[in-house]
Structures are given as C-alpha cells and as structure tokens.
Amino acid sequence: MTLPASLPPGYRLTAFDTIGSTNDEAKRLAAEGVAEGAVVWATTQTKGRGRQDRSWRSPPGNLYCSILLRPAKAAPALATLGFVAALAAAEAIEALAPATQVTLKWPNDILIQECKVAGILLEAGGNGAWLVIGCGINLAHFPEDTPFPATSVVAARGVTVSASDALGVFCHRLDGWHRRWRDQGFEPIRQAWLARAHPKGTRLSVHLPSATVDGTFRELDRDGTLLLDGEDGALHRIAAGDVYFALPTTKVSST
C-alpha cells in the first residue's frame, strides 16, 4: 500500500489492507475520544455500506475512506456536511482526471455522464459531538447491476488514478470546504452545489419508504432539504429519499 504524498494539517492516517468498514472503524475511534482529523483508509472492505445500509462493493483499486470530524454545531446542521463532502469528491475527481465534468445529484451522489461514480455516507454520534464522513470513489471498478447506473473514472475517462492519490486530493479538498462551512455556514456550499447539480426544472422521481413522488426540482433549501414541485400540484419538502432522473414525458398525437 502506497501512502498519499500529503494530508492536510491535523489529519492523521490509519491504513488497512482489508477491513470490515472504514466508517465502523472511524466510529470506534470517535467513541474512544480520538481527535478530529482521523482518517481511516482501506484497500478493500468486507462489509462496506452506503446510504440506508445498502451494501457497497469494495474491490481493490477504488477509494474507501472515512474522516472523523467534531464540528461543534447543532445536530441538524451536520447533515449539510454531506454536500461539503460531495463537492470535495467532485473536485478531487476533476483534479485527477482533467477535462472530466463531474455533476451532483441530491443528496450527495457524484456523477460522470449521469452515472454514479462516487457516494457519501454520513454517520453521527455522541449527541452530535462527532461526525464520520465516509467516501467511496469508483476509480477502477463499478457495479453493473445497480438501480441507478454506475461508472468508474477509468471506464468513463480512460484515466487510471491510484487510491493513494485520490485519498490525498480528496482530504485536501474536504478540508478546504469544511473550513468554509465552519466559517461561513452552509450558504456558499449550497451555491457551489447548485452550480454542479441538476438544473432547476429537472424532472425527478423521488422514492420514499412509503411512496414515490414525481415532479420538478425547484430548489435546494437553506437546510439542504430538496424542494420538489410535485405533479400532484403540491410543494414537497424532502429530507431523505432516493432520487432518479425521470424520463421525459412523450406526447402521442393522433391523426
């Protein structure tokens, strides 16, 4: 395992060839009182997971890492750090694979050509005393049987990127955006996210635990909530759900 050339000041790396879950290890460190900036990185995970406890396949060649933060802000604000991490991952991919255009899908999916190339998992504890940001970036491999289409950096751009290089760049970008979030609040992050996200008016289908809501994207609210103009005529505030790009409506004319 080749270690990254550098990490931001205050970031401390623990590296594993194989681990169950980098997030679980970072949470264990958090519970032990380890300071902010602990970074857990693994070549492979045997129990990697994404949002809603979905399995995250973790073959060698991709990036799997988790960073421990202690934001000292009220718990509701912690969720907006998912947008911070998504911006950091997008910038890292573009830095490592020049000429790549990376876009974002609510809440924190990272896309190349409308295919998912990376994801973020936030887990908090200690009554908001700590937050773990997990990040997986498909550098060399991607799953082919997922509900939302996926890709990898090498498949989409033909560029080979090492996990070590990706870790270093991601941590530096995360540190920069985290500092901005801490000093200026969510608004500059919200604006930067909107500049990369699906345009306002994009037709979306949001899958909730008990229903599916179709409509058009109106706005990202000041707290990170998705605002959707529903086809039912109502404005929907969505705090959690799986978002898919809806197919255009085809009008059939009779002659």
N, C-alpha and C positions, 0 to 999 in steps of 0.2 A: 504494500500500500504506500503510494507516494503522497506525502503530506502537502497541503497547499503552501504556496510560497509565503503568504502572509494572511493574517486575520486582523480585524480592527482592534485597536487598543482595548483591553479589558475582556476580549473574547478568548476563551480557553478551550482547547480541543481535547475530546476523548474519542479515540477512533477504535473501531471494531472491524474485524473481517466479517463476522456474522453476529447478528443479534436478533432477538425476537422483534423488538420495535424500538426505534430511536426515540419516539415520543415517550414510551413507557420508561426508558432509562432516564430521560430528561425529567420526567415527573418524579422519579425516585430521587434524583439529585435535588429537585426543588423541595421535596418533603424533608430532606436532610438539612435544609438551610443553605445550600450552596448558593453563592452569589450570582447575580445577573451576569450573563455573558457566557455561560457554559454551553458548549457546542458538542452535540453527540452526532457522530458520523459513522455509517456502516457501509461496507461493500455490498452486503446482502442483508435482507430481513426475512425471518421465517414467519413472522406474524405482523407484517406491515398492514396498515389500515388507513382508509381515507375517511371522509365525512360519513356520518350515520353508520359508523362501524363497518363500512364495506372493506373487503379485502383489497390490499394494494400489493400487486405482484412486484417482487423485488429482485430481479435477476442482476448479476454483476454487470457493471457498465453504466448504470444510471446513478443519479444522485439521490441519496436518502439521508436527510439530516434533520436535527431538531435543535432549536435555540431556546434557552431559558431567559425570560425577561421578568423583571419585577417593576411593572410600570407605575405603581403608586397612584393609580387613578381608579375612579369608581368602576365597579364591575361592568355596567352597560357599555362603557367606552372601550373596554378591552376588545369587544368584537370587531371594532373598526381596524384593529391591527391586522386582520386578515387582508384588508385592502393594501396596507403597507407591505405585507409580505408578497402579495401578488405583483405589485409594482416592482419590487426588488427582483423577483424571479424573471419578470418580463425584461427588465433592463439587463440582467445578467445574461440571458439567452442572446439578446441582441448584441451585447459586447463580445460574446464568444463566437457568435455566428453572424458576422457582419452581413448587412443587406437583408437580414431577416426582419419581417414585420410581425410583431407579436401583439395580439389583441387580448382583451379580457372579457370574461363572461361572469355575470353575477352568480354567487357572491365572490368567489375567489379562484375561478378556473383560468388557466393561462392557455392561450390557443395560438396555433400557427395554421393559417388557412382553414379556420373554423374547425380544427381538430385539436383535442386536448393534448397538450404536451407537458403540462405540469399541474400540480394541485397543492393546496394548502390545508393543513389541519390544525385548528386551534384547540387547546385544552387548558383550562384554568383550574386553579385550586387555592386552598388556603383563604377562602372568602375573598378572592380577588388579589391575594398577596403575590401570586405568581402566574405567569402565562407561558405555555410552551407553544412555540410555532414550529410545526412540522412541515417540511417541504420535500416533495418528490418531483424530480425533473427527468423526463424520459430523454436521455441523451442518446443511447444506443438501441434501446428496445422499447416496444409498446405493446399493450394487449390489443388483440384484434376482435375480441368478442364482447365489447362493452356497449351499453345502451347509447352512449354518446361517442362518436368516432374519435379515435386517438391517433397520435403520431409520435415520432421521436425527432430530435434535432437532425440526426444523420439521415433519416428517411425523408424528412421534409426539405432539408437544405443541402444534404451531401457533405456535411461538415462533422468531423469527428472531434468531440470535446471530452476531455477527461473529467471524471467526477471530482478529482482534486482541484482542477482549475475552476470548475463550476462552483464548488463549495467556497473557495476564496472570494470569487467575484460576488456571489450571492450574499455572503456575510457582509461584505463592504457596502453593497447597495442597501441591504436591510438596515445596517447601522445608520446610514445617511438618512433614509426615510423615517426610521424610528426617532431619530433626533428631531427631525422636522415635526413629526406628530407630537412629540413630547413638548416642544417649544411653541408650536403654532396651532396645535389642535388638528382636528380632522379635516377642516375645510380645504387646505392645499392638497391633501391626499385625495379627497373627493373629486376635486377638479382634475387632478392628474389621472385618476382612474377613469373619469368620464371621457377624457380625451382619447383613451385607448379602448373604450367599451363599445358595445353595440349602440348605434345611434338612437337617439330618441325617436320613437315611432316604429322601432323594430318590433315585428310580431313575435311574441314569446308564448311559450306554453310552460306553465309552472306546475309541477307535480307536487302536491301536498300529501300528507299522510292519508287524508280522507277525501280528497277531491283533486281535480285538475282545473286550473284557471287559465283561460286563454285571453290574450289581449295584446296591447302595445305598450312598450316601455315609455313611461312618462319621465321618470326622474330617479336619481339616487338621493334619498332624503338625507337630512343633516346628521342622522344617526346610522347611516348605512342601510336603512330599510329600502327595499325595492318598491317603487310606486308603479302600479300597473293599471292602465285604463282597460278594464275588462270588457269583453264582448257582451257581457250582461248589462253594461251601462254603468257599472259601479267602479269606483276607485278602490283598488285593493292595495293594502299595505302588507307586504310580505317580509317577514323577518327570517324565515328559513324555508327552503324548498329546493327542488331540482329544476333547473331552467333548461329548456330546449328551444332552439330556434324553430318557430312554426313555419310550415310550408306555406308558400303564397297561395291565396285563395284563387282558384281557377273558375272563371265565369264561362258558362256554356251558353252560347246563343243559339236560338232556334231559327230556322229559315223556312 
